[in-house]
């Protein structure tokens, strides 16, 4: 029996060729898979956005890869990348609209946003703790830290809070283990440990590989603390959300696609990290890739609301002047739209991530 197609109110039999053509088209477009709804329209002029990171880190693999391999271009976005050291200064730049998007560890920025600084979390590609505790050769277990010093950036910052949590885990007091402010980057604190100014630090990959080569001991993985920790996350400001929410949606979509791209293209991802960190050591680059593309990846990129709430309450307990509720510093509507639209199924080959 021939299939029929409606033409001008009537029915006309389909020829064999047309029937085969429709069958092929149907096979080429699996049920439930939609065209990417966030791509730039043909001929559309790209929009330039200033995007910053608050550090130079392997944890920003997905942003580096998205910039290097043209993922933002597909969405009509031209990224003007800026590096701003530190979460506080980065948040200030975001709130004043000097930058429109910030990529930074959310647990470093949540206390500032909770005080009222303008900023919202709109996606979290990485959820978990990639930090490890490195110590000098004579320290083989956390209990050996008694009488020693652990280096942090400064009191109250993320490294300080994590070290405090770590000491509590092993029933160590700050009288037994000194928390010493060193300032600077992880590399600078690492050099202080080399000189025995401090005896331990927490670091993220790929610095852990250098530590092993220098004879330091990796004595604990902070991911084993099972903290509700939100790592590399996308922040934007109220001006962008109010005036150009479609840009926020496209930016989140581009980063969600980068999660897929990095997982499927490890060599390209490692090349992007190597370029950003000026690093050629393949073992170190593999360590970074394993941590940020596998260990703590969040393919759906939604921000865990419960973790934000816990971070806000923790900030309150440490005498932060909390003025905003957790719900006021996150907006999951853009990440959730990726699933509702069928976008995530499309980029992951017809299956949810």
PyMOL commands that set and color helices and strands:
alter all, ss='L'
color gray80, all
select helices_A, chain A and resi 16-28+58-68+71-74+87-95+106-114+142-145+158-169+186-194+207-213+222-225+238-243+245-264+266-277+282-295+305-317+326-329+333-340+343-347
alter helices_A, ss='H'
color red, helices_A
select strands_A, chain A and resi 4-7+10-13+47-53+77-83+101-105+120-123+132-135+149-152+178-181+200-203+217-221+232-236
alter strands_A, ss='S'
color yellow, strands_A
deselect
rebuild
show_as cartoon
